[in-house]
Amino acid sequence: MTENSSDFGFFIIGSGPGDPELITLKGYRILKRAQVILYDNLVNKKLLEIAPKDCKMIYVGKQPYGNYTPQEVIHELIKAYTQTHQVVVRLKGGDPFIFGRGFEEVLFAEKHKISAHYIPGISSMQASGLSGIPLTHRGVSESMWVITGTKKDGSLSKDLHCAIKSSATVIIYMGMKKLAEIADVYIRAERGDMPAAIIQHASLPEQKKVVCKVKNLMTAAEHSGLTCPAIIIIGGVVAVGNHASLLHVVHS
């Protein structure tokens, strides 16, 4: 491929849910040319092997409820390295624009006259299909609510109260510390028997899944040893998927 102006600048790339082979071809091509990579905690380290040997790699991850790199520090690194290098990559888990703060970094780049390019990634909610759970299924659920389990102020999103009034699939990111609250919302709405699933390490060989009633989320997570990060799926699609037996995950 010949190089063009879109091959240079600052790139925000979604690395996908975990399996390194799920990165896009465009993301792979830019990683092959990267001079600097600022990568997150959930990025599969095998993806770093794609970059040239002289590529500078800097970990700027945030561990769930643990150590983290302040966003302001990441912004300053973006600003500094884009002044001295032609291909600077911000490699983030999943898709950077789905609860990944990726657009904050686009806005920062725009403010400082930095040429920014966005390369989408497969989100962890899409990877739920690899555990046999579809996000929609005709006659069961024909829409979705995608909700953050933990807002900026630490509270559970009030959107959940609206979501449970429909037949839509409810997908909750960053909700493992809110399992008791999530269950309580459903119990109060007399929907505690809704099928639910928690999926951790989607797309990876160590993937774990537990299926239960939403009222039992906390107990099911504790018995299965599931921790952060994980995705929570609630709705009829969980029951449909839990009866599927034909899907196999292929790992490299």
N, C-alpha and C positions, 0 to 999 in steps of 0.2 A: 504494500500500500504506500502511496505517496503521502508525504506530510503536507499538512495545510495549517492555516492559522488556528483551526479548532483543536490542533494537537498540542498547543502550548497554552500555559496559563495555570489557573488554579482549578482543580477538579475535585468535586465532592462525589465519591463513588460509594454506592451501596454494595457491600460484600455478600449480601444474602444471609440466609438463616444459619449457616454453619458449614454445610458441605461446600468445599472450595470449588467444585465443578459447577455450582449453581450461579457463579458470577457471570455477568453478561460478556459477550465477545468484545464489546466496546470497552468495558471496564478492564478486561484482560489486556487489550491492546495498549491502553494508557499506562497500566501498571508496568508493562514491558519497557516503557520509556521514562518511568518516574525517576526524578532526581532526589526528591524528598517525599517521604510518606509519614503522615501523622495518623496513627492508627488507634482504634478503640479496643476496649477490653473484649468485646464479643467477636472480633475479627479472627478468623482461622489463620493461624500463623503460616500455614502452607501457602497462603496467597502472597506473603512477603517474599517467598522464594521466586516469584515471577519477575520481580524487579531486578534491574542490573546490580551486579555485585558491589558497585561503588555508590549505590543509592543510600542516602542517609535516612534511617528509620527511627522515629521518635514515638514512644508510647505516650498517649495522652488520654488513657481510658478512665472510665468511671465505674467502679465496682458497686453493685447494688448494696446500698446501706454500708459502704465501706470507703476505702480510699478513693479519691477522685482528683482529676486535674480540673481546676476552675476554668470555666468557659472563657474568662477574660485572658487567661494564660494562653489558651488555644488560639484565641483571636490574635494575640501578639505574635505568636509563632507563625501564623498564616501571613501576617503582614511582613514579618522579617524575611521569611524564606522566599516569598514571591518577589522580593526586591533583588534577590541574588541568584535565583534559579528559575529556569524556564518551565519546568513541569513539576508542580507541587500537588501532591495528592492528599486529600483528607479521606481516609478509608474508614467507613463506619459500618457497623453490623446492620443486617436487614436492609431496609430502605431508609435513607437519611431524612426523608420528608414525612415519615410516619413515626411520630413521637421520638425523632432522632435529633432534634434541634438543628437539623441541617440547614433549614432556611434562615436561621439566625446567622449562620456563617456566610450564607449568600448575601444577606443584607449588609453584613460587616464588610465583605469584599467590595460590594457595590459602593459603599460609603467611601472606601479608600481607593476607588478607581482601579480595582483589581479585576481582571477578566476571569469570570467564574463560569464553570461548566458543571452541569448536574447530570450524573449517570445513575439512573434508578437501579435499585436492587430488589430481589425477591424478599418480601417481608415474612417474618415468622408466622404471621397469621395465614399466609398462603401455603406455607410449609406444613400447616396442619393437615393438609390433604395427604401428606406422606404417612400420616398415622391412621389414615382411613376415614377422616372426618371432612366432608365437604362443607364449605361455608354457606352454600345455598343448595337447595334440592327442590325440584318442582313438586308442588303439592305439600311441601313441608315448610320451607322458608324461602321467600323470594326477595328478601332484603337483609341488610346487615346494619348493626350499630357497632361502631368501633370506638371504644372508650378507654381513657386512661384511668387506671385504678387509683393513681395517686397524683393529685393536682400539685401545682407549684407550692401551694400552702400546706401540702401534706394531707389534705382531705380527699375523700372519695368523691368522684364526679357525680353531680346531681343528675346528669344525663341518664344515669342508670334507672332512675325512677320513671323516666319517660320510656326508655327502651323496653322495660318489662311489660308495658301495656300492649305491645304488639306481638306478632308471631315471628318477628325478625330474629335472626341469629345475633347473639350478643358476644362480642369479642372484647376481652379486657386485657390490656397491656399493663404491666407494672402493678399487678393487683395481689401479689402473693402475701403482702403484709396486711391486706384488707379482706381476707377470705371470710372472717367472721362477720364483718360489716356487709359484704356482698350477700352472704347467706341471709342475714337479717332483713335486708331490703326485700328479698324474694319471699321470705316467710311472712313478713307483714302484708305483702300483696297477695298472700295465699297462693303462691306459686313455688313453694319450697320443694315440690316434687319434680320440677323441671330437670331434664337430664343435663349434666355438665361434665366437662373434661378439663383436665390440666395437662398441658404438654410441655415438657422440658427437653432442651437440646434437639429440637425438631430438625430432621434431615441428617443427623449424625448417628453413628453406630450406637452411641450410648443414650439415644432417645428414650425417654420415659413417658408413659401416658397412664393416667388414672381416670376412670369414668365412675361417676356417682350421681346422686341427686344433689341439686344445688345446696340444699340445706345441710348436706354432709361434707361440704368442701373442706373445711378445716380438718376434720377427722381423717378424711381420705388422703389429704396432703401429708399429714403427720405419719400415717401408717405406711405410706409409700416412700417417704423420705424425700419428697419433692421440695425444692427450694427455689430461690431467685437465681436467674430470671426464668420465668415460665409464662406461658400464655394460657388464658382461661377462655373456654368456649362454652356458651350456654344456649340451649335450644334443641328443637326436635332433630336437627341434623346430627347431633351427637348420638342419638338412639339409632338413626339410620346408619351412620358410619360404624357404630359398634357391632353391627350385624354383618358388616362387609368382611369377606375373608379372601378376596382375590387380589388385594393390593400388596405388592412387595416393594420394599425400598432397596434400591441398588446403590451400594457404596463402592467407591473406588479403592 
